[in-house]
């Protein structure tokens, strides 16, 4: 079992914060189907990467997710 340090748990909280932010920002998407697809896509990305333990990789994924959220939801600023 890997040794999870403080950085890992800080990143875990950043992922949760980013997810909540994406959910809140998606309410400004006018089309309900597009909104639900966006939320499903973001959730699937988190589920796909939930087994990552390398803090560098997790940090890179968070940075990429922030960039993608800004592109998809231009009014959002995570």
Buried (B, 14 or more C-beta within 10 A) or exposed (E): EEEEEEEBEEBEEBBEEBBEBBBEBBEEBEEEEEBEEBBEEBEEBBEEBEEBEEBEEBBEBBEEBBEBBBEBBEEBEB
